[in-house]
Amino acid sequence: MALFDYSILNTPVATDATVAAGLVSVNGLSEGIDLNFVTSYTKTAYAAGVVSKKQLTLSGTLAEAGTVTLTIAVGLEERQYQYTGVTGATSDDIVTGLLARLAFDADFAVVEDDTSAGAVLKLALKSEELAGGDFTMVVEGDGITTVAAENQAYVAPAGTPDLVKAEVLAADVASVSGTGEYAKYVIVYDELDPDNVVGGDRVGKKREVALFVDETSADYADLESRLDEIFEGTVSDASAIGGLGLKYEGVALSTSYDFEGTASLLVATSVAAGGDDINLPSTTGLPVGYSCIVKNSDGANSMDLVADLNGVDTDDTIDGGASLAVAAGAVYIITVTAVNTWISVQLA
């Protein structure tokens, strides 16, 4: 799936992602994202990449004058290099001879590792071939045995400036910092298209957007926490409810917590003694009919659902009052039935 939209954030802050009435706005994206239709949220952290390095330790001597062959395969490409030696040629001689043959093949992706020594043949991918991944090498000769080892495993690069530039439009290449270390966030969601109607119903189009966020920025962690808070619990997340794509939000209550009305299930995973509060969002920012299941999973302590947001929305009520006490282990469904009005039904 091609990117529908993207944003490059070189100086990210938490307020680059905001939520209003279940619609997420991200600085740089051309349209908001309806949380009800998000199907996945993934992050790929920056990685500088590491070239693959391997080694073969040769032992024995040539049983008779003849040829030793080094075969190297990179992807679908395979090349062979040969050393012809006299009877009794040592493993050190063979390694030296094979490396000399390889050195003549300057255009190949694999080169000698500068730590090669004696009977140990060490090869590496060239750094500019990093994206090529891995390679194999085999040495065959009469009387020669080998022991293979990997002394540096391949790590694919991610979020480097060059990789980001390859994904964005030419007009935005200049916006990519040459020293940036970008985390890539991909959000996939369905968008109901008014021009795509089947049987009277609008049909969703799959959208994929990406955020390229510089991890070296001072406030990067703030935005990362904000994105996780908003998108945690989409269907690709392990916390999704029964695979149905209902958004889950969990919170350990050591202090009061401001709930934003972005989840279908809100679980207090623990509650500090003394009954900490969950402040409900203002009803003016939610559609009538919005519902959420709230569970106090603590085994001993109760908590309160507070409707007036600490005095900010004093007209909001829940079941006609300012707050609802939720006992340890209790489960409620709460619903906005009108502006300023929450009602609850106890489920357990």
C-alpha positions as CSV (number, residue, x, y, z in Angstrom):
1,M,0.0,0.0,0.0
2,A,1.4,3.4,-1.0
3,L,1.5,6.3,1.5
4,F,-1.6,8.4,1.3
5,D,0.0,11.2,3.3
6,Y,3.0,11.9,5.5
7,S,4.6,14.4,7.9
8,I,8.2,15.1,8.6
9,L,8.7,16.4,12.2
10,N,12.2,17.6,12.9
11,T,11.3,19.4,16.2
12,P,8.5,17.3,17.5
13,V,6.4,18.3,20.6
14,A,3.5,16.5,22.3
15,T,1.0,19.0,20.9
16,D,1.8,17.9,17.3
17,A,-0.9,15.3,17.9
18,T,-4.3,16.4,19.2
19,V,-7.7,14.7,19.7
20,A,-11.1,16.3,19.4
21,A,-14.3,14.3,19.3
22,G,-12.5,11.1,18.4
23,L,-10.7,12.8,15.4
24,V,-6.9,12.9,15.6
25,S,-5.0,15.8,14.0
26,V,-1.3,15.5,13.4
27,N,0.9,18.5,12.5
28,G,1.7,18.1,8.7
29,L,-1.0,15.6,7.8
30,S,-3.6,17.0,5.5
31,E,-6.6,15.4,7.2
32,G,-7.8,14.1,10.5
33,I,-7.9,10.4,11.4
34,D,-11.1,9.0,12.9
35,L,-10.0,6.7,15.7
36,N,-13.0,4.5,15.1
37,F,-11.5,3.4,11.8
38,V,-7.9,2.9,12.7
39,T,-6.8,-0.6,11.9
40,S,-3.1,-0.5,12.8
41,Y,-0.4,1.6,14.4
42,T,3.3,0.6,14.1
43,K,6.6,2.1,14.8
44,T,10.0,1.4,13.3
45,A,12.8,2.9,15.4
46,Y,15.9,4.5,13.8
47,A,18.8,2.1,13.1
48,A,22.1,3.1,11.6
49,G,22.5,-0.3,10.1
50,V,25.4,-2.8,10.5
51,V,27.3,-4.5,7.6
52,S,27.4,-8.3,7.6
53,K,30.8,-9.7,8.4
54,K,31.7,-13.5,8.3
55,Q,34.7,-15.6,8.7
56,L,36.1,-19.0,7.7
57,T,38.9,-20.6,9.6
58,L,40.9,-22.9,7.3
59,S,42.9,-25.8,8.4
60,G,45.0,-28.5,6.7
61,T,47.2,-28.4,3.6
62,L,46.7,-29.2,0.0
63,A,46.9,-33.0,-0.4
64,E,48.3,-32.5,-3.9
65,A,48.9,-29.6,-6.2
66,G,45.5,-28.2,-7.3
67,T,42.9,-25.6,-7.0
68,V,41.0,-24.2,-4.0
69,T,37.7,-22.3,-4.8
70,L,36.0,-19.6,-2.8
71,T,32.3,-19.2,-3.7
72,I,30.5,-16.0,-2.5
73,A,26.8,-15.5,-3.0
74,V,25.0,-12.1,-2.4
75,G,21.3,-12.4,-3.1
76,L,21.0,-13.9,-6.6
77,E,24.6,-13.1,-7.6
78,E,27.3,-15.7,-7.1
79,R,31.0,-15.3,-7.9
80,Q,34.0,-17.7,-7.6
81,Y,37.6,-17.0,-6.9
82,Q,40.4,-19.7,-7.3
83,Y,43.8,-20.2,-5.8
84,T,46.2,-22.8,-7.4
85,G,48.8,-24.1,-5.1
86,V,51.5,-26.7,-4.8
87,T,51.3,-29.9,-2.7
88,G,51.5,-28.9,0.9
89,A,50.3,-25.3,0.4
90,T,49.2,-24.1,3.9
91,S,45.9,-22.6,4.9
92,D,47.7,-19.3,5.4
93,D,49.0,-19.4,1.8
94,I,45.5,-20.2,0.5
95,V,43.8,-17.4,2.4
96,T,46.4,-14.9,1.1
97,G,46.0,-16.1,-2.4
98,L,42.1,-16.0,-2.3
99,L,42.1,-12.5,-0.9
100,A,44.5,-11.4,-3.7
101,R,42.0,-12.7,-6.3
102,L,39.1,-11.0,-4.6
103,A,41.0,-7.7,-4.5
104,F,41.0,-7.6,-8.3
105,D,37.1,-7.7,-8.3
106,A,36.6,-4.1,-7.2
107,D,33.0,-3.9,-8.4
108,F,31.8,-6.7,-6.2
109,A,29.7,-6.1,-3.1
110,V,31.9,-8.2,-0.8
111,V,35.4,-7.2,0.2
112,E,38.1,-8.3,2.6
113,D,37.6,-7.4,6.2
114,D,40.6,-5.6,7.4
115,T,41.0,-7.9,10.4
116,S,41.8,-11.0,8.2
117,A,44.9,-12.7,9.4
118,G,46.7,-16.0,8.9
119,A,44.4,-19.0,8.1
120,V,41.3,-16.9,9.0
121,L,39.4,-15.6,6.0
122,K,37.2,-12.6,6.9
123,L,34.9,-10.9,4.5
124,A,32.4,-8.1,4.7
125,L,29.7,-6.3,2.7
126,K,30.8,-2.9,1.5
127,S,29.0,-0.2,3.5
128,E,27.4,1.2,0.4
129,E,25.8,-2.2,-0.1
130,L,24.3,-2.2,3.3
131,A,20.7,-2.7,2.0
132,G,21.9,-5.8,0.2
133,G,21.6,-7.7,3.5
134,D,23.6,-10.9,3.9
135,F,26.0,-13.1,2.0
136,T,27.4,-16.7,2.1
137,M,30.9,-18.0,1.4
138,V,32.3,-21.5,1.0
139,V,35.9,-22.6,0.5
140,E,36.5,-26.0,-1.1
141,G,39.8,-27.8,-1.7
142,D,41.3,-31.3,-1.4
143,G,42.7,-31.7,2.2
144,I,41.2,-28.3,3.4
145,T,38.6,-28.1,6.1
146,T,36.8,-25.0,7.3
147,V,34.9,-23.7,10.3
148,A,32.4,-20.9,9.7
149,A,31.5,-18.1,12.0
150,E,29.7,-14.8,11.9
151,N,31.5,-12.0,13.7
152,Q,29.1,-9.2,12.8
153,A,25.4,-9.9,12.1
154,Y,23.6,-7.7,9.5
155,V,21.3,-5.1,10.8
156,A,19.1,-3.3,8.3
157,P,19.2,0.5,8.4
158,A,16.0,2.3,9.2
159,G,15.1,6.0,9.4
160,T,18.4,7.3,8.0
161,P,18.1,10.6,6.0
162,D,18.7,8.8,2.7
163,L,16.0,6.2,3.3
164,V,13.5,8.9,4.4
165,K,14.3,11.0,1.3
166,A,13.6,8.0,-0.9
167,E,10.0,7.8,0.5
168,V,9.0,11.4,0.3
169,L,8.2,13.6,-2.7
170,A,11.0,15.6,-4.3
171,A,9.5,18.8,-3.0
172,D,10.0,17.6,0.6
173,V,13.5,16.2,0.3
174,A,15.0,19.4,1.5
175,S,12.9,19.1,4.7
176,V,14.8,16.0,5.7
177,S,17.6,16.8,8.1
178,G,21.0,15.4,7.0
179,T,21.7,14.6,10.7
180,G,18.3,13.3,11.5
181,E,17.6,9.9,13.1
182,Y,14.0,9.3,12.2
183,A,11.5,7.0,13.8
184,K,8.8,6.0,11.4
185,Y,5.2,5.7,12.6
186,V,2.7,4.1,10.2
187,I,-1.0,4.5,10.8
188,V,-3.5,2.6,8.6
189,Y,-7.2,3.5,8.8
190,D,-10.4,3.2,6.7
191,E,-12.0,6.4,5.3
192,L,-15.6,6.4,4.3
193,D,-15.8,7.8,0.8
194,P,-19.0,9.6,-0.1
195,D,-18.3,8.9,-3.8
196,N,-18.0,5.1,-3.2
197,V,-21.5,3.8,-2.4
198,V,-22.5,0.2,-2.6
199,G,-26.1,-0.8,-1.7
200,G,-26.7,2.6,-0.2
201,D,-23.7,2.3,2.2
202,R,-20.5,4.2,1.9
203,V,-17.5,1.9,1.5
204,G,-14.2,2.6,3.2
205,K,-11.0,3.2,1.4
206,K,-7.8,2.0,3.1
207,R,-5.4,4.9,3.9
208,E,-1.8,4.7,5.1
209,V,-0.1,7.7,6.5
210,A,3.5,7.9,7.9
211,L,5.2,10.2,10.4
212,F,8.9,10.6,10.2
213,V,10.0,11.9,13.6
214,D,13.6,12.9,14.5
215,E,14.5,10.9,17.6
216,T,17.4,13.3,18.4
217,S,15.1,16.2,19.1
218,A,14.8,17.2,22.8
219,D,11.1,16.7,23.0
220,Y,10.8,13.6,20.9
221,A,9.9,11.4,23.9
222,D,6.9,13.6,24.6
223,L,5.4,13.2,21.2
224,E,6.2,9.4,21.2
225,S,4.3,9.1,24.5
226,R,1.4,11.1,23.1
227,L,1.1,9.0,20.0
228,D,1.2,5.8,22.0
229,E,-1.5,7.1,24.3
230,I,-3.7,8.0,21.4
231,F,-3.2,4.9,19.2
232,E,-2.6,2.1,21.7
233,G,-5.1,-0.6,21.3
234,T,-5.8,-0.6,17.5
235,V,-6.5,-4.0,16.0
236,S,-2.8,-4.8,15.3
237,D,-2.0,-4.1,19.0
238,A,-2.0,-7.0,21.5
239,S,-4.4,-4.9,23.7
240,A,-7.2,-4.9,21.2
241,I,-10.4,-6.3,22.6
242,G,-11.1,-9.7,21.2
243,G,-9.7,-8.8,17.8
244,L,-12.7,-6.6,17.2
245,G,-10.6,-3.4,16.8
246,L,-12.2,-1.7,19.9
247,K,-9.7,0.7,21.3
248,Y,-8.4,-0.1,24.8
249,E,-6.8,2.3,27.3
250,G,-5.3,1.2,30.5
251,V,-4.1,3.3,33.4
252,A,-2.5,2.7,36.8
253,L,-4.1,5.3,39.1
254,S,-1.5,6.8,41.4
255,T,-2.9,10.3,40.8
256,S,-6.0,11.6,39.0
257,Y,-6.2,10.9,35.3
258,D,-7.7,12.9,32.5
259,F,-9.6,10.5,30.1
260,E,-10.0,12.0,26.6
261,G,-12.9,9.8,25.3
262,T,-10.7,8.0,22.7
263,A,-11.3,4.4,23.8
264,S,-14.1,1.9,23.9
265,L,-12.7,0.2,27.0
266,L,-11.0,2.0,29.9
267,V,-9.4,-0.1,32.5
268,A,-8.0,1.1,35.8
269,T,-5.3,-1.5,36.1
270,S,-4.6,-0.5,39.7
271,V,-5.9,2.2,42.0
272,A,-4.0,3.8,44.8
273,A,-5.6,3.7,48.3
274,G,-7.6,6.8,48.8
275,G,-9.8,6.6,45.7
276,D,-8.1,8.5,42.8
277,D,-10.2,10.0,40.1
278,I,-10.7,9.6,36.4
279,N,-11.8,12.9,35.0
280,L,-14.2,12.4,32.1
281,P,-13.9,14.5,29.0
282,S,-16.2,17.4,28.3
283,T,-19.5,16.2,26.7
284,T,-19.3,19.2,24.3
285,G,-16.3,17.5,22.6
286,L,-18.0,14.1,22.1
287,P,-20.9,13.0,19.9
288,V,-24.2,12.0,21.5
289,G,-24.1,8.3,21.8
290,Y,-20.5,7.9,22.6
291,S,-20.1,5.0,24.9
292,C,-17.2,3.5,26.9
293,I,-16.9,0.5,29.2
294,V,-15.1,1.3,32.4
295,K,-13.6,-1.3,34.6
296,N,-11.9,-1.0,38.0
297,S,-9.7,-4.0,38.0
298,D,-8.1,-3.2,41.4
299,G,-8.9,-5.8,44.0
300,A,-9.4,-3.5,46.9
301,N,-9.6,0.2,46.1
302,S,-12.5,2.2,44.7
303,M,-12.2,5.2,42.3
304,D,-14.5,8.0,41.0
305,L,-15.5,9.0,37.5
306,V,-15.7,12.7,37.7
307,A,-18.0,14.5,35.2
308,D,-17.1,18.1,35.8
309,L,-13.3,18.0,35.0
310,N,-12.3,19.5,38.3
311,G,-14.6,22.4,37.9
312,V,-13.9,23.2,34.3
313,D,-17.2,21.8,32.9
314,T,-19.4,22.3,35.9
315,D,-22.6,21.7,33.8
316,D,-21.6,18.1,33.0
317,T,-23.2,15.4,35.2
318,I,-23.1,11.6,35.4
319,D,-26.4,10.0,36.6
320,G,-27.4,13.5,37.7
321,G,-24.4,14.1,39.9
322,A,-20.9,15.4,39.7
323,S,-19.2,11.9,39.9
324,L,-19.8,8.2,40.0
325,A,-18.1,5.9,42.5
326,V,-16.8,2.7,40.9
327,A,-16.0,0.0,43.5
328,A,-13.1,-2.4,43.2
329,G,-13.9,-5.0,40.5
330,A,-17.0,-3.1,39.2
331,V,-17.7,-2.6,35.5
332,Y,-19.9,0.1,34.0
333,I,-20.9,1.3,30.6
334,I,-21.1,5.1,30.4
335,T,-22.8,6.9,27.6
336,V,-23.3,10.6,26.5
337,T,-27.0,11.0,26.0
338,A,-27.0,14.7,25.5
339,V,-24.8,17.7,26.0
340,N,-23.7,17.9,29.7
341,T,-25.2,14.4,30.3
342,W,-23.6,11.1,31.0
343,I,-25.5,8.1,32.2
344,S,-24.2,4.8,33.4
345,V,-25.3,1.1,33.6
346,Q,-23.5,-1.3,35.9
347,L,-22.5,-4.5,34.1
348,A,-20.7,-6.2,37.0
